[in-house]
Amino acid sequence: MSWVVGIDEVGCGALAGPVVAAACWLEEKALASHPLFPFVRDSKTLSEKKREEVAAFLTEMSPACCHFAFGQASREEIDTLNILRARLLAMARAYQALDRPASLVLVDGSHLPDLGSTSVRGVIKGDALDRRIAGASIVAKVFRDHEMRRLHALFPVYGWDRNKGYGTEEHRTALRLYGCSPHHRVSFCRNLPLAKDHDRYIMEIKVSVDSSNEDGDLC
């Protein structure tokens, strides 16, 4: 039986945090009667609340109906490799994390990861056309959002719980005031106006967070 997997990634345009990819296989006939299944579509068309609901629905299903795996490329890898190579690396890692090989992998867009002998096909606007890619886009987005909220607890001045690392006015203002954190992509931020003494500011932020977390809540 053919096993066709969809892959999508999120976080390419952010100023901070990782790129996250997900690989997704769906048994559509088994899921079609669920009231949330019509919302398995391009994650950008869903509210944050609805994405959370749909991601929970998909990830809690039996592996016989729905199967996912995740891959990431770190901030360091993004700065070292460039964003395109890091994006493809995250996709390859998501595929490699699956517990079985696919007969075909469908990827959102035209840039394809190297998956060895596995057939890979790009689908323009794939997250709007194929539910496997759409499912991958949703769970990858929710996974990364949770990671950015975790990082927000460590560096709260940037508002990552709200902007998820993207270059909103709030985020850019914080960069002007405080400079870059260890989770900012240097290659993305080098042309932005940054605080000149940002090392001192970041140390003050970290000391403040550490002192308020002496019981180890933020781990």
C-alpha positions as CSV (number, residue, x, y, z in Angstrom):
1,M,0.0,0.0,0.0
2,S,1.3,3.5,-0.9
3,W,2.2,5.7,2.1
4,V,2.2,9.4,0.9
5,V,3.5,11.9,3.4
6,G,3.1,15.7,3.4
7,I,5.8,18.0,4.8
8,D,5.7,21.7,5.6
9,E,7.7,24.1,7.7
10,V,7.2,27.3,9.7
11,G,9.4,30.1,11.0
12,C,11.4,30.9,8.0
13,G,10.7,34.7,8.2
14,A,11.2,35.1,12.0
15,L,14.0,37.1,13.5
16,A,14.4,34.6,16.4
17,G,14.0,30.9,17.2
18,P,14.2,27.8,15.1
19,V,12.7,26.6,11.9
20,V,10.3,23.8,12.6
21,A,9.1,21.2,10.0
22,A,6.5,18.4,10.4
23,A,5.9,15.3,8.3
24,C,2.3,14.2,8.2
25,W,0.4,11.1,7.0
26,L,-3.4,11.0,7.2
27,E,-6.0,8.4,6.6
28,E,-8.6,10.8,5.3
29,K,-11.5,8.4,5.1
30,A,-11.1,7.6,8.8
31,L,-10.9,11.2,9.8
32,A,-13.5,12.8,7.5
33,S,-16.5,12.5,9.8
34,H,-14.8,14.4,12.7
35,P,-16.1,18.0,13.0
36,L,-12.6,19.4,13.0
37,F,-11.5,17.7,9.9
38,P,-12.7,20.5,7.5
39,F,-10.3,22.8,9.4
40,V,-7.3,20.7,8.3
41,R,-6.2,23.4,5.8
42,D,-3.6,26.1,5.4
43,S,-2.6,27.0,9.0
44,K,-2.4,30.7,8.1
45,T,-6.2,30.7,7.5
46,L,-6.9,29.6,11.1
47,S,-7.0,31.5,14.3
48,E,-4.4,30.6,17.0
49,K,-7.2,29.0,19.1
50,K,-8.5,26.9,16.1
51,R,-5.0,25.8,15.2
52,E,-4.5,24.5,18.8
53,E,-7.8,22.6,18.6
54,V,-7.0,21.0,15.2
55,A,-3.4,20.1,16.3
56,A,-4.8,18.5,19.4
57,F,-7.3,16.5,17.3
58,L,-4.7,15.3,14.9
59,T,-2.0,14.4,17.4
60,E,-4.3,12.6,19.7
61,M,-5.6,10.3,16.9
62,S,-4.5,6.7,16.6
63,P,-1.4,6.2,14.6
64,A,-3.5,4.1,12.3
65,C,-5.3,7.2,11.3
66,C,-2.8,10.0,11.7
67,H,1.0,10.0,12.1
68,F,3.4,12.9,12.6
69,A,7.1,13.6,13.1
70,F,9.0,16.8,13.7
71,G,12.4,18.2,12.7
72,Q,14.1,21.5,13.6
73,A,17.0,23.7,12.4
74,S,18.4,25.8,15.2
75,R,19.3,29.5,15.2
76,E,22.9,28.6,14.9
77,E,22.3,26.4,11.9
78,I,20.2,29.1,10.2
79,D,23.1,31.6,10.6
80,T,25.7,29.1,9.4
81,L,23.9,27.4,6.5
82,N,21.4,30.2,5.4
83,I,17.6,30.0,5.8
84,L,16.9,28.0,2.7
85,R,19.4,25.2,3.6
86,A,18.2,25.3,7.2
87,R,14.6,24.9,6.0
88,L,15.5,21.9,3.9
89,L,17.5,20.4,6.8
90,A,14.4,20.7,9.1
91,M,12.3,19.0,6.5
92,A,14.7,16.1,6.1
93,R,14.9,15.7,9.8
94,A,11.1,15.5,10.1
95,Y,11.0,12.8,7.4
96,Q,13.9,10.9,9.0
97,A,12.0,10.9,12.3
98,L,9.1,8.9,10.9
99,D,9.0,5.3,11.8
100,R,8.6,4.0,8.3
101,P,9.6,5.2,4.8
102,A,7.1,6.9,2.5
103,S,6.4,5.9,-1.1
104,L,6.1,9.6,-2.0
105,V,6.7,12.9,-0.1
106,L,4.7,16.0,-1.0
107,V,6.4,19.3,0.0
108,D,4.9,22.7,0.2
109,G,6.7,24.9,-2.4
110,S,9.3,24.3,-5.0
111,H,12.4,23.8,-2.9
112,L,12.8,20.1,-2.1
113,P,14.9,18.4,0.6
114,D,17.2,15.6,-0.2
115,L,15.5,12.4,1.1
116,G,17.8,9.9,-0.6
117,S,15.9,7.3,-2.6
118,T,12.5,8.6,-1.6
119,S,10.5,10.3,-4.3
120,V,9.8,14.0,-3.5
121,R,7.4,16.3,-5.2
122,G,6.9,20.0,-4.7
123,V,3.3,21.4,-4.6
124,I,2.9,25.1,-5.0
125,K,0.5,26.4,-2.3
126,G,0.4,22.8,-1.1
127,D,-0.9,23.7,2.3
128,A,-4.1,24.9,0.6
129,L,-4.4,21.9,-1.8
130,D,-3.4,18.8,0.2
131,R,-4.6,17.8,3.6
132,R,-1.3,16.0,4.5
133,I,0.7,19.2,3.9
134,A,-2.0,21.2,5.7
135,G,-1.9,18.9,8.7
136,A,1.9,19.3,8.7
137,S,1.6,23.0,8.5
138,I,-0.8,23.1,11.5
139,V,1.1,20.9,13.9
140,A,4.5,22.5,13.0
141,K,3.0,25.9,13.7
142,V,1.6,24.9,17.0
143,F,4.9,23.1,18.0
144,R,6.9,26.2,17.2
145,D,4.5,28.5,18.9
146,H,4.9,26.5,22.1
147,E,8.7,26.7,21.8
148,M,8.6,30.5,21.4
149,R,6.3,30.8,24.4
150,R,8.9,28.8,26.4
151,L,11.7,31.1,25.2
152,H,9.6,34.1,26.0
153,A,9.7,33.0,29.7
154,L,13.5,33.3,29.5
155,F,13.6,36.6,27.5
156,P,10.3,38.3,28.1
157,V,11.2,41.8,26.8
158,Y,10.8,40.7,23.1
159,G,7.1,39.6,23.4
160,W,7.7,36.2,21.8
161,D,4.5,34.9,23.4
162,R,2.7,37.3,21.1
163,N,4.9,37.8,18.0
164,K,6.5,34.3,18.0
165,G,9.8,35.8,17.0
166,Y,8.5,37.7,13.9
167,G,9.6,41.2,13.2
168,T,6.6,43.1,14.6
169,E,7.0,46.7,15.7
170,E,7.0,45.5,19.4
171,H,9.8,43.1,18.6
172,R,11.9,45.6,16.7
173,T,11.5,48.2,19.4
174,A,12.8,45.7,21.9
175,L,15.8,45.0,19.7
176,R,16.5,48.8,19.6
177,L,16.4,48.9,23.4
178,Y,18.0,45.6,24.4
179,G,19.8,44.2,21.4
180,C,19.9,40.5,20.4
181,S,19.4,37.5,22.6
182,P,21.2,34.2,22.1
183,H,18.1,33.1,20.2
184,H,18.1,35.8,17.6
185,R,19.3,35.1,14.1
186,V,22.4,37.3,13.6
187,S,22.1,37.0,9.8
188,F,18.5,38.4,10.0
189,C,19.2,41.1,12.5
190,R,22.6,42.5,11.4
191,N,21.0,45.4,9.4
192,L,18.5,46.4,12.1
193,P,19.1,49.2,14.6
194,L,20.3,47.5,17.8
195,A,21.2,48.7,21.3
196,K,25.0,49.3,21.3
197,D,25.5,47.9,24.8
198,H,23.2,44.9,24.2
199,D,25.5,42.5,26.0
200,R,24.9,44.3,29.3
201,Y,21.1,44.4,28.7
202,I,20.9,40.7,27.9
203,M,22.9,39.9,31.0
204,E,20.5,42.0,33.1
205,I,17.5,40.3,31.6
206,K,19.0,36.8,32.2
207,V,20.0,37.7,35.8
208,S,16.5,39.0,36.4
209,V,14.8,35.9,35.1
210,D,17.2,33.6,36.9
211,S,16.6,35.4,40.3
212,S,12.8,35.1,39.8
213,N,13.1,31.4,39.1
214,E,15.3,30.1,41.9
215,D,12.9,27.2,42.5
216,G,13.5,26.0,38.9
217,D,10.1,26.6,37.5
218,L,11.5,27.8,34.1
219,C,13.4,24.8,32.9
